[in-house]
Amino acid sequence: MRVAVVGATGAVGSTILGVMRERSFPADEIVPFASERSAGRTIDYGDRDLTVQALTDESIRGFDLALFSAGSGTSEIWGPKFADAGAVVVDNSSYWRMFDHVPLVVAEVNPEALDAHQGIVANPNCTTMQMVVALKPILDRAGIERLVVSTYQAVSGTGQRAVEELHAQAAAVVEAQELPPASIYPHQIAFNVLPQVERFKDGDDYTTEERKVMAETRKILGQDDIRISATCARVPVYTGHSESVNVETRDDLSPEECRELLASAPGVVVVDDPADGLYPLAIDVEGRDDVLVGRIRRDPSHDRCLNLWIVGDNLRKGAATNAVQLAEILHERGLVRVPQTV
Ligand SMILES: NC(=O)c1ccc[n+]([C@@H]2O[C@H](COP(=O)([O-])OP(=O)(O)OC[C@H]3O[C@@H](n4cnc5c(N)ncnc54)[C@H](OP(=O)(O)O)[C@@H]3O)[C@@H](O)[C@H]2O)c1
């Protein structure tokens, strides 16, 4: 199997390569792609060095799979070109996610959606991804009527340059030096909390990130009627998104039952002993593929509402790990070939 990793020099792409190595992904050949700036660079892949290539009509030929994390513009143009050349594309950008013909898939939640792919498969937004892994068992057991979601998102979710911006600002504050101007975020991110993740489209008082969380959750869970309200904030954390999720179930579900349910759910680890100071922390999830859930408790204002605290590594389960899991499932099920349309 020949696999292309597009955006291989970025925060998500380099994590994809790391996860492929860790999981001994069954590729005969892996070709990293990035912008022309990086063409010719070598990437250490353990037993071999990989040379970064630029995207051209010739260089994209002959692949079975292409894992994309190079931004929406690149996915819009080059995703269909890879698919037309015979590869199945697993795309991390937001560009294809809400198209009806594109499955939006989380490995533990709706892998059956892969069966109907037409060449492009979308990997959900990191914030949505970790939340639905924890919500799926609750949906199956008790139904979900409404979600109120508040997020505390790490800067690596914006990419490598945002990590550098936080680092430079934090160092300047600690050294009592003049702060370098904010360029990635609209305000200083070091020692601050920004109630804006991504941008406000004209006339919308929700951000594009908040809209994605609401729409993608419904699509992945296959529940158009779940009522959802999301507020997304950026916090000065390098890696690991934290989320407070208030879940209104259709049927009764006690905190104890919920804890038991989640303890046996795939991809979830319950960390919930607050009296002992045990609850999910962003610094504990970095480098892990599991979604951590804790602070599971009754909402005192509503009989059928529970509160959860959900934490995931945005670069791993929130992006790279799920993309590699989807690639594995596609390969195992013999779905790594673009079905020809008549
Ligand atoms: N970070 C997260 O937690 C996260 C989670 C889920 C999804 N995503 C999505 O994944 C994508 C990448 O995010 P990231 O955080 O990894 O960003 P990043 O660190 O800025 O990396 C971007 C990558 O795309 C490449 N690239 C940029 N322009 C290109 C072009 N015209 N042609 C080919 N390659 C190009 C870059 O190559 P150079 O190094 O040569 O510039 C780099 O490899 C985005 O769509 C993002 O929304 C990110």
The ligand as a MOL file (V3000), in Angstrom:
LIG
                    3D

  0  0  0     0  0            999 V3000
M  V30 BEGIN CTAB
M  V30 COUNTS 48 52 0 0 0
M  V30 BEGIN ATOM
M  V30 1 N -4.0330 21.1630 15.2590 0
M  V30 2 C -5.1220 20.4590 15.5720 0
M  V30 3 O -5.3890 20.1160 16.7450 0
M  V30 4 C -6.0600 20.0590 14.5020 0
M  V30 5 C -7.0610 19.1640 14.8210 0
M  V30 6 C -7.9360 18.7430 13.8280 0
M  V30 7 C -7.7870 19.2110 12.5600 0
M  V30 8 N -6.7980 20.1050 12.2490 0 CHG=1
M  V30 9 C -6.7020 20.5480 10.8630 0
M  V30 10 O -5.5450 19.9900 10.2530 0
M  V30 11 C -4.9940 20.9070 9.3070 0
M  V30 12 C -3.5380 21.1970 9.6390 0
M  V30 13 O -3.4520 21.7290 10.9300 0
M  V30 14 P -2.0350 21.8570 11.6920 0
M  V30 15 O -2.4110 22.2680 13.0620 0
M  V30 16 O -1.1900 20.6650 11.5020 0 CHG=-1
M  V30 17 O -1.3520 23.1030 10.8830 0
M  V30 18 P 0.1870 23.4870 10.7110 0
M  V30 19 O 1.0000 23.0510 11.8700 0
M  V30 20 O 0.1960 24.9340 10.3330 0
M  V30 21 O 0.6750 22.6180 9.4210 0
M  V30 22 C 0.1970 22.8610 8.1250 0
M  V30 23 C 0.7880 21.8660 7.1360 0
M  V30 24 O 0.2250 22.0930 5.8560 0
M  V30 25 C 1.2700 22.3190 4.8990 0
M  V30 26 N 0.8370 23.2490 3.8760 0
M  V30 27 C 0.4700 24.5360 4.0270 0
M  V30 28 N 0.1380 25.0720 2.8300 0
M  V30 29 C 0.2870 24.0730 1.9180 0
M  V30 30 C 0.1180 24.0040 0.5070 0
M  V30 31 N -0.2910 25.0550 -0.2030 0
M  V30 32 N 0.3840 22.8300 -0.1130 0
M  V30 33 C 0.8030 21.7620 0.5990 0
M  V30 34 N 1.0000 21.7670 1.9290 0
M  V30 35 C 0.7370 22.9160 2.5780 0
M  V30 36 C 2.4110 22.8740 5.7310 0
M  V30 37 O 3.6270 22.7270 5.0170 0
M  V30 38 P 4.8950 23.7130 5.3090 0
M  V30 39 O 5.5400 23.2040 6.5690 0
M  V30 40 O 5.7380 23.5050 4.1020 0
M  V30 41 O 4.3540 25.1000 5.4430 0
M  V30 42 C 2.2970 21.9840 6.9620 0
M  V30 43 O 2.8490 20.7150 6.6840 0
M  V30 44 C -5.9070 22.1330 9.3460 0
M  V30 45 O -6.8600 21.9930 8.3140 0
M  V30 46 C -6.5510 22.0450 10.6990 0
M  V30 47 O -7.8140 22.6740 10.7290 0
M  V30 48 C -5.9230 20.5290 13.1890 0
M  V30 END ATOM
M  V30 BEGIN BOND
M  V30 1 1 1 2
M  V30 2 2 2 3
M  V30 3 1 2 4
M  V30 4 1 4 5
M  V30 5 2 4 48
M  V30 6 2 5 6
M  V30 7 1 6 7
M  V30 8 2 7 8
M  V30 9 1 8 9
M  V30 10 1 8 48
M  V30 11 1 9 10
M  V30 12 1 9 46
M  V30 13 1 10 11
M  V30 14 1 11 12
M  V30 15 1 11 44
M  V30 16 1 12 13
M  V30 17 1 13 14
M  V30 18 2 14 15
M  V30 19 1 14 16
M  V30 20 1 14 17
M  V30 21 1 17 18
M  V30 22 2 18 19
M  V30 23 1 18 20
M  V30 24 1 18 21
M  V30 25 1 21 22
M  V30 26 1 22 23
M  V30 27 1 23 24
M  V30 28 1 23 42
M  V30 29 1 24 25
M  V30 30 1 25 26
M  V30 31 1 25 36
M  V30 32 1 26 27
M  V30 33 1 26 35
M  V30 34 2 27 28
M  V30 35 1 28 29
M  V30 36 1 29 30
M  V30 37 2 29 35
M  V30 38 1 30 31
M  V30 39 2 30 32
M  V30 40 1 32 33
M  V30 41 2 33 34
M  V30 42 1 34 35
M  V30 43 1 36 37
M  V30 44 1 36 42
M  V30 45 1 37 38
M  V30 46 2 38 39
M  V30 47 1 38 40
M  V30 48 1 38 41
M  V30 49 1 42 43
M  V30 50 1 44 45
M  V30 51 1 44 46
M  V30 52 1 46 47
M  V30 END BOND
M  V30 END CTAB
M  END
